[in-house]
Amino acid sequence: MEYALVLRWLLLFALVGAAGVPIAARLFSVPGRGAGFALPVALVVFTLPAYWVGHRSLTAGLAVGVVVLVAAALGSALDRDALREGSVRLAPDLTLDRRALAESAVVFLLSFSLLVAVRAVDPAVHALGGEKFLDFGLLKSLARSTALPPEDMWFAGEPVRYYYGGHLITALLARLSAVPPRFAYNLGLASFYAMLVTAAYDLAAAVAAARGGNGADRPRASSARLAGGLGAFFVGVAANLHTASDVVLGVLPGGLRTAVATWIAEGTDAEPSEVLADASSFFYFDASRVIPGTINEFPLFAWLNGDLHAHMMGLPFLLLAAGLAFVYYETAAAERSRRRLLVFGAVPVVAGLQSVVDTWSFPSVFGVLFLALAFAPAHPLSLLSERLAGYSGENEGSRLESELTRLGGALGVAVLAGVVGVVLSAPFVTLAAGGGSSRSLEILAAAERSSLSGLLLVHGGFVLAFGAYLVGRVGRAVPVLVGIAAVALVANTIGLPVLLLTVPLLVLGFVALRFDRPVGFETVLVVGGAGLVTMVELVYLTEQAGPLRMNTVFKFYIQTWALWGVAAGAVVAGLLRGRPSGTDTMTEPTAGRETVATDGGDGSGLGALRRVLTVAFVLALVVSTSTYGVFALGSHFENAPEATLDATAFIEEQHPEEAPAIRWLDDRAGQPTLLSAPGTTWHSRGGTDERERGMYAWTSNPAASMTGIPTVAGWQHEVGYRGPDAYYSRVRDVDTMFLGTPDEQARLLGQYDVEYIWVGPSERLRYDDITVTDLDAVEVAYREGSVTVYRVDSEALSTA
């Protein structure tokens, strides 16, 4: 185990986090002062300038990023008047919550240590079961790059068209800490997980504290810390109910067991016998493939699987945007300049980086902002003009007109902020827009929609908790139940089961927020998540990354999990606190948010029973969502090998014939162009070796993916980035270079500026008779094991 590298990495994060503390404190005028967001805030301030300058020089970008971060930290922390007088002291108006800082540091270290342990027994960037070849290849490409965007290691000579911002952050931190990419890969995974869990803890605690009456400068109460702990649990440890349902099936009596298994099977495209078999055979991957034709990830599965993937690295910044939206929600209407700074400054800056880190969550940043604008006490149009807000009909006209004007104003302001975010990510947006891959928004056919059983297995735990919470806050349980029954009837009639889960949350959430019920920003997050879950049952984005809506559900479900996990922390803590008083009637919205005291029940037998049932429900929720983690972590550490964080150590053991050649190629400087067999799905031709090779296999461009040295045509993923015409045109050129006439080979080798030719098992399997090595301009550069690497003499090639 490389403990020295871990300590070096943590020391860098301590410095970066320390720089982010005063910046976050300035932004977060809420309980905790943004202590858990210090690292994401610092990384945004550091990375965005580095990204822009990096298009000229990545080294200069790194230096500029450090300077900007240090300047922003000092500017936020120090008293400017004292500096002008030649003395150094903290600004008198800088307020830090030292207890919250200590709590966040503990949460980060615990989360980081857990993931380091997880990765240390399974550090390999093998191709099977994920996108590790893509992620590690991007990291290695950035390590070799002198400027942005990095060259695509699977499409030599062209810039990468994938969102690489999270890999850029990891690569920059690796340069600063002098940690090699093969270790930075797993340390980066642990760091993004720890940032996510810490952000969830801080936001859930701050939301609970704000509802409990704690001012921004008061320490968080124990109930807020409980909410933070639960938020961290639901985001970082909890899982869907797939594994828990398997356990329950195993103890049910025969007839009931068969009936439940049949119902689950009908909604998950499985046979009842397969559902029953799952109860006795656990595999960590199964819980992410519940709803047919989709991927239903949650953070614990994603980090156990071990991809350093964009949808994972974007989550801490999505929660940062949600945290800033929460600050806006809690900011008084009179503080218009602060609200403008948040909406048109801070959130777009986060979104500018988020577009490069994970483009899929870019719209979600402004979706959460839209909801905060719509439900905050301050009218959204007041950000633009008090006169506009006065004409909005808030105090005159019909209630419907007033609500529609508020929603329209919130949408308009969010769109304006989104335009600023697009401008800040302009280099990447321009590059991505130039791709040849076609994408379009399509309506989902009824036959492809999720079943009720599948939705309940994935979202049931959250939905039940949110429903119980909102019914208790809104009151009038009988009308709510009647409404849910009506929704169920409609959902069944039109074949849209998701409405049964999400419409009650959307309606109850809207009523609670706009009729000033005793709820807070957690309800905004509930409404946001419900909107995402509903959306993917109606429309999807067509692309090459998966059939129909697979990728759409994949990317938006994990965002939903992060938002709902934070909300669940505050919600469950609220349930444990008891039913708020004053929820039997409905009132008009007020100009501000007032704290509503809780009495924990009426002291009668009914109140005691309610408390017992609440505690039992919470325990059942925690236990059921913990089941997956118990099984998954137990099997993960079972028979664990010697610990290491070296992501490439597996090559020596599993592919010893190719390992020396990969090490030799990795030692080459820069990014010379490599010719190797394209990573397509195909059947070998002739002979007795008739094996089918898929994309997710070691044989798909290991040389380029493990070194970052670009090959002419790599993995078939490029179809999704550039379109089939561009990719398969290159595949044909590669085939011609290996098998064509000498004239064709010489022309194409020169056209693509090929410097090395890789001939290993994949090339021999694909091509019967390789002739490019017979050219006079091609000579052996390295030969060992099952690989021969040839060097192309460009001068001799041009002469030929």
PEQUI-V47633 format. One line per field, one symbol per residue. phi: phi as a letter, one per 30 degrees, with the letter a starting at -180 (. if undefined). psi: psi as a letter, one per 40 degrees, with the letter a starting at -180 (. if undefined). A space follows every 10 residues. Layout:
phi=???
psi=???
This chain:
phi=.cdddddddd dddddddddd eddddddcdb ejhiedcede dddddddddd dddddcaddd ddddeddddd ddddddccdd dddddjcbad ddcdcccddd dddddddddd dddedddddd caddcdddil cddddddddd dddddcacdd dddcaeibdd ccdcdddded ddddddchcd edcdeddded dddddddddd eddddddddd ddjdddccdd dddddddddd dddddcbdbd cedddddded cddeddeddd ddddddcbhc dedddddddc bcbddddcbd deibccdbed dedddidcce dddddedddd dddddddeec dddddddddd dddccddddd dedddddadd ceddedddde ddddcdeddd dddcaddddd ddidcbiddd dddddddddd dddddddddd ddddceeddd dddddcdcba cbdddedcdd ddddddddce dddddddddd ddddihdded dddddddedd eddcibeedd dcdedddddd dddcchddbb dedddddddd ddddedccba cdaddldhce dddeddddde ddddddeded dddddddjdd dicdbcbddc dbccdcdcci kciddddddd dddddddddd ddddddeedd ddddddcdhd dddacddcdd dddcbddced dddddddddi bddccbdddc dacdciiccc ccccddbedc hdddddcidd cdbcededed cbjddddddd edddedddbd dedddddddd dchdcbccbb edddddcdbd cddddddcbd cabaicbbcc ccdddddddd
psi=hgdddddddd ddddddddde dddddddgfi heffdeeddd dddddddddd dddeedhddd dddddddddd dddddddihd ddddeeihii hdehhigddd dddddddddd dddddddddd egeifidhfa fddddddddd dddeieiiii iheegieiii eihedddddd ddddddefhi dddddddddd dddddddddd dddddddddd deehideiih iddddddddd dddddddiia edddddddde eiiddddddd ddddddeefi idddddddde hhhdddeefd hheihgiidd dddddehgid dddedddddd ddddddddde hiddgddddd dddecddddd dddddddgdd eddddedddd ddddeidhhd eeddhddddd eeedeiaidd dddddddddd dddddddddd ddddfddddd ddeeiehhii hihhideeii iddddddded dddddddddd ddddafdddd dddddddddd dddefgdddd dddddddddd dddeefigia dddddddddd dddddeedii hhaeeiibed dddddddddd dddddddddd dddddddihi ifeeihiiii eihihhiiee ieeidddddd dddddddddd ddddeedddd ddddddehfh ahhieheedd ddddfddedd ddddddeiia gihihihigi hihihiaegf ihhidgideg fddddedehi idhbiedddd deiddddddd ddddddddea iddddddddd defhdihhha ddddddhdgh edeeidehih dhhibehhhi hhhdddddd.
